[in-house]
């Protein structure tokens, strides 16, 4: 005889579960809104800060990506000790503390505070994909797209609003310090999720990635797209200025490149989830990026706005590779491990990109050689993208499985 439990139809999710999921989504988006603003706000005011040597200013521009590489490598360890939800709580606490410390005193505190804030961002960068996989297993693409778009939008808003805020308040400290309020809001929104069921110490199998070709391909794609992103943020205005545009117009072209990517960032992960082979999507986006850089090389004035738009769209490889962290791994532990590996090594590879581009520009007197190097890098990114896009799940009993089992 069937029991009552067996004959009862499956009940829909309770209102409490729906509300919990909605609040988690809001918290994830608030975290994402803070993952670039602390960096772009500093960049917007860097030339206005008193008491900083040229060397200190240069070091501040390279500190974030170096911090992402070094601290990001500890993300898996933190997840095993505390769990991914508590780990993000720690990350937000570091971010709030760092944003406050860097505006309270001498220039050395600016360095310390920036390092602490970037350490918090690095940890959140690594752990957030694991939260998305665990909390939204059937909406990985949509949620990754949403938080990637919010991250990009937050970067653009902080870059554009910091200087007006500082001028209105009559202090650069206010212009930088105000972003600690947004980080504090994210921390408060995250507090209820610190008690979520989590990947605890020893709570999941250890995932070895060092002999996995797919993991290395994902790492290469993350590193190359990061290098492109930091080259664009560092040098795109200079390329346009050297072509004859005013500094104001060159800055506007950079803003257009960032903002045009927001809706594409939102859509790209969903396309990645629905594709049986994500290599095609990486190839198309990278080709658009390469066309944009080739246009800057051959006709920087005639097609200036078009090149900015194409470069912005091509930057959507970033949310695609964030999606690969989830769909190339079978467990939350695997997602965290792949995210930590790809971001630590990838950002280390990217750290020298802006410096090398600037050095080549200085030594050759033109942008031809740096852009030719970037076009070669685009070819590498396309090749790695096809390997990273193979329908393989790391940690799955089968190396290759139908896409319906993991590309959800």
N, C-alpha and C positions, 0 to 999 in steps of 0.2 A: 504494500500500500504506500502511495506517495505521501510524504509528509506535507504539511501545510507550507513549509518553506520551499519545497520543491515545486509545488503547483502555483505558487504565487508569481505573477509576472514581475519582471525586473522593474524596479521603481526608478523614476527619473531622478536626476540629482536634486538634492534638497535645496531649499532657498538659502540655507546657511552655507552650503558648499559653493553655490553660485556666487554669493556675496564674498566669500573668502577668496575665490579665484579672481573676482573683480578687484578686490583690494590688493591682492598680490600683483596684478597687472599694473595698477596705479603706482605701487611702490617700485616696481621694476622700471617704469618709465621715469619716475623721479630720480632714481639712481642714475639712469642713462643720461638725464639732463645735466648731470654734474661731471660727466667723464671727460669733458674737453674744455669746459668753460674756465676752469682754473688755469689752464695753459694759455688759451687764446686771450684771456683778459690781461695776463701778464705781458704777452707779446704786444698788445695794443698800447700799453703804457711804458714799454721798456725804454724808449728814447726820452721819456719825461722824468725818469727816476734820477734823483740827485745822489751824488756820492758813489756812483758805481763806475769802476774802471771799464775800459773796453773789453778787457779779458773776462771780467765778471759778467758783463752783458752777453758775451759769446758763450760762456759756460752755461748761463741760464737758458739759452736757446737749445742747447744740446742735452741739458739735464733731464727733461721729461722722458725722451726716448731711451736714454741710458738707464734711467730708473725703471722704466717699463721692462727692459730686458733683464735687469738684475733682480728686482723684487718680484717680477712676474714668475720667475723660476720657483719661488717659494709657495705659489698658490696651491699646488697639490698637497704639500705638507700641511698647510693651514687647514685645508678642507678635511684632511684625515684627522687632525687633532680636534677641530671645533665643529666641522660640518660646513657646508657651503653657505647656509643662511647666517649662521653666527660669523662666518668668515667675512661676509659682506657687511655685517654690523661693525666688525673691526675696521674694515676698509673705510667705511663712512666716518667712523670716529677719527681715524687718522686724517681724513680729508678735511673735516671741520677744524681739527687742531692745527693742521698745517696752514690752512687759509687764514686763520687768526694769527698764528705766530709770525707769519711773514709780513704783517703790517704793523707790528707793535714796537719795533725798535730799529737797531742798526742794520746796515747792509748784510752782515753775516747772518742775522736772523731771517732776512729775506731768502737767503740760500737754504738755510735749515728748514724754514717753513715750506718752501717750494719742494724740497726733497720729500718731506713728510707727506705733503698733499699728493705728490705724484706717486708715492708709495701706496697710498690709499687707492688712487685711481688704478694703478697697476694690478692690485689685488682684485678690485671689482671687475676690471677688464677680463681677468681669467675666470672668475667664479660665476659671473652673470650668465654665460651660456649654459652652465650646468643647472642653474636655477630654472632657466627657461625649459630645458629638457625635462626636468623633474616635475615642474609645476604646470607645464602646458604641452604634454607629450603629443597631443593631436593638433597643436597650433604652433609648432616650432617656427615655421616659415613666417607666419603672420606676426607673431610676437617679436621675433628677431628683426623683422623689417620695421616694426613700430619703434623698437628701442634704438635701432640704428639711425632711423630718421630723426628721432628726438635728440640723440647724441649730436648729430650734425647740426640740427637747428640750434641746440644749446650752445655749440661752439660759435656759430655765426652771431647769435644774439649777444653773447659775452664779448666777442670781438668788436661788435658795433656799439654796444651800450656802455662799455667801461669808461671810455674817454669822456662822453657827455656827463656821466654820473660824477666822475672825478672833477670836471670843470664846474658843475653845478654846486658840488660840496666844497670846492676850493681845496681839495686834498686828494692826492693819488691813493692814500691809504684807504679812504672811503671807497674809491673806485674799485680797488681790489678786494677790500674787506666785505663788501656787500654780498659777494658770491658765497661767503660762509653761511649766510642765512638760507640760501637755497640748499646747500649741503646739509644744514641742520634740519630743514624740512624733510629731506629724503631720509635722514637718520630716524626722525620721529615716525615717519611712515613705515619704516622697516622694523621698528621695535616689536610690533605684534607677531612678526614672522620669525623672530629669534627662537621661538619654541616649536617651529615646524619640525616634523619628522625629517631627519637629515642623514646624510652620509657621515657617520661618526668614525672615530678612530677604529680601524680594523673592521669597519662595517661593510666593506665591499672588497672584492678581489683586486689585487694590485695589477695594473695594466702596464705591460712593457711595450714601448713604442719604438725603441731604437732600431729594431730590425724590420720595421713595417714600412715598405715603400710608400704606401698611401699616406702614412703619417708624415714622412719626410716631404712628400709632394705638397701636402697641405701647409707644412711649415715654410716651404719655399714660396708658395703663393702668398702666404701671409707676409713674409718678409719683403717680397718685391712690391706688393701693393702698398705696404707701409712706406717703403722707400719713395715710391711715386708720390704718396700723399704728403710726405714731409718736404720733398723737393718742390711740390706745387705751393705749399704754404710758405716755404722759405724764399723761393726764387721766381715764381710766376709774375709778381708785380715788377721785379727787376727786368725780366725779359721784355715785358710790355714797355717799361720806362726806357730801356735801351732802344726800342723800336720807334720812340718818339712820343709816346703818350705821357701826359702829366702824371705825377704820383697819385693824385686823387683818382684819375680815371683808371690807372693801373690797379689801385686798391679796389675800385668798384668792380673791375673785371674778376679779381680774385673772389670777391663776395658773390658775384653771379655764379662763378664756378662752384662755390660751396652750396649755395642755395638751390641751384638747379638739380643738385644731387639728392635733395631731401625726398621728393616723391619717388625717385628711382630707387633710393635706399629702401623705401617702404615696400616696393613691388618686387625687387630682385630676389629676396629670400623665398617668396611664394613661388616664383618661377623656378627657383632651384629645387624646391621640394617636389614640384610636379614633373621635373625632368628626370628621366631615367639615367641620364649622363650629364652631370653638371659642367663637364669640360666645354661643351658647346657654348654655354652661357658665359663662362670665364673668357673664352676666345672672342666672342662678340664684343663684350665690354672692353677687353684689353685692346682689341682692334680699334674701337672708337677712341680710346685714350691715345693710342699710337698715332692715329690720324690727327688728333688735336695737336700733339707735339710736332708732328711733321709739318702741320700748317704753321705753327709758330716759327719753324725753321725757314720755310719757303716763302710765306706771305703773312708775316705777323700783323701787318696793318690792315690789309684788305679783308681778312677773315677773322679779325680779332675776337669778335663776340661769338662767332661760331666755334672757334677753337676753345674758348672758355667753357662753352656749353658741352662740347664733346669730352673735354677733360673731366668736367663735373660728372657726366653720365658714366664715364669709364671708371670713376672712383667707386662705383657700386660693386666692384669686386670685393670690397671690404665686408659688406653684410653677407655676401655669398659665402665667403670663407668662414665667417662666424657660424653660418648655418651648417657648413661642413663639419664643424666641431661636434655637432649633435648627431647628424645623420651618418657619419662615418664611425660612430661608436655605439656600443650596445648598452652601456650603463652610464649613470651619472658620474661614477668614478672615472670611466673612460673619457667622457666629455671633458672633465676637469683636467685629466692628464694631458689630453691632446691640446686643449686650450693653453695650458701652462707651457708645454713644449713649444708649440707654434709661436706663442707670443714672446717667450723669453729669447729663443733663438732668432725668430723673425725680426724683432725689434733691434737685436744686436746687429743683424745684417743691415738693417735700415739706418742705423745710427750714423754710419759713415757716408750715406748717400748725399745729403745736402753739402757736406764738407767737400766731397770729391767733385761734385758738380761745380761748386764755387771755385775750387782750385783749378779745374780745367778751363773754366771761363777766364780766370785771371791769367793763366799761363798762355792761352791761345788768343785771347783778345776777342773772342766771338762765342756765340752759343752753339755753333755747328757741332763741335766735338761732343760737348755734354749731351745735346739732344740725340746725336747718333748713338751714344752709349745707352741712353734711355730707350731708344727704339730696339736695340739689341736685347735689352732687359725685358722688353715686352714680349719678344719671341720666347725667351726662357719662361716667362709667366704663362704663356699659352701652352707650352709643352707640359709644364708642371701641372697646369689646370686639368689637362686631360687625364693625367695619372690620378690626381686628387679626386676627380669626378667619377672614377670607376665605382660601380655599385658594390663596394666592399664594406663590411661592418667589422671593425676591429673589436675583438673580444667575443665575436659570435662563433659558434661551433663550426659554421660553414664560412669559408673565405668569401664566397660570392653568394648572395641571396637575392631573391626577387625584390624589386624596389618597393613593392607594397608592404614588405615587412618592416622597413625602416624609414623610408622616405614619406613620412606622414606629415 
